[in-house]
Amino acid sequence: MHEQLQKREEKLRKYGLTNQPKPVVVGPVESPTQYLIVLDNFHYEALSPLHAVDGAFKLYHALNAHCPPEAEHIWLFLQKAIFKISLGSTRAFGDVECLLNEFSQFQV
């Protein structure tokens, strides 16, 4: 895990981006051993993958941090569909809007 996190940090540095909060699952996919929220050199243990994603999302907003460009559409979907947060300054993605429309059909 530490090697992967270090590679990620090097990649971000190469493109002039900063390290941001991230949910991390440790161990094999079929039987993970730990769930974490990683921010810089701090590792916060989470109870589940859902708690790790929730914690990372909340840290993004609490710290006014920018999510990684390659995952921006995923975090935007979570922001709008799950957390019901709509910010005027949020970048628009056509595929996210389509997915939100489909998602809204299944909500109770």
N, C-alpha and C positions, 0 to 999 in steps of 0.2 A: 504494500500500500504506500509506504513512504517513497519508494522509487517512482511510482506512478504520479504521486502528488508533486514530486520534485520535477519530473518531466513536464507536467502541466504548468508549473510555475515558470520554468524556462521558456516554454512556448509563449506564454502570456507576455513575459518580459521582452522576448524577441519582437513582438508586435506592439510594444509600448502599452500593454494593458496591465491592469493590476489584478492581484489575486483576490477572488471574491468568495463569499460563503458557498459551500457546496455540500449536498448530502452525499454520504459515502456508505456503501455496503461493503463490509469486509468478509471475505471468504467466498466459497463457491456459491453460485446462484441458487442451487438446489438446497443448500443448507448454510446460510450466512451465520457467521459467528458474532457479528457486531454491526451496529448501525451508528453512524457518527454524523455530526455537523462539523465540518472543518473550516476554520477561518484562520488564515496565516498558520502559525504554529500551535494553535489551540484546537483541541479535539474535544467536542462535547458529545457525550454518549446520548443516544436517542433510544427510545423503547421499541421503535419499529421503523420500517422505511418511510411510512407515512409521517411519523413524527420528525424524521430527519428532513424530509421535504418541507414540511410545515415550518420547522425551525429555520431552515435556510431562507425560505421565502420571507419570513418575518424579519430576519436579519437584513436582507436586501433593503427592505423598506425602512427599517429603523435606522440603518446606516446611510440611507440614500445612496446605495451602491448600484453600480451598473452591472447587469447580468452579462455573462459572456455572449458575444454576438451570435454564436452558433446555437445558443439555447434561448435566445430572446423570445422567440415565438412560443416556446413551451411555457416559460414563466408568464408570458402575457395571457395565455389561455388559462392558466391556474388563477392568475390575478382576477380575470373577469368571470370565469365560470364558477370557480370554487369560492373565492373570497369576496366576490361581488364588488370589486374595486374598479372604478372607471376614472382614469386620470386624463385630463385634457392633453397633457404633453406626451402621452403614450404613442409610440409609433404604430401605424396600422399595418396589418398583414392580412391579405385577402383570404388565405387559407385558414387563419385563426377565426376570422369572422364567419366563414362557412361552417367550421367545426362548432362554433358557439351556437349558430342557428340550429344545427342538428342536435347538439347537446340539450338545448332548451326544450326540445320536443319530448325528452325523456324525464324532465324534472316534474316533481309532484307539486 
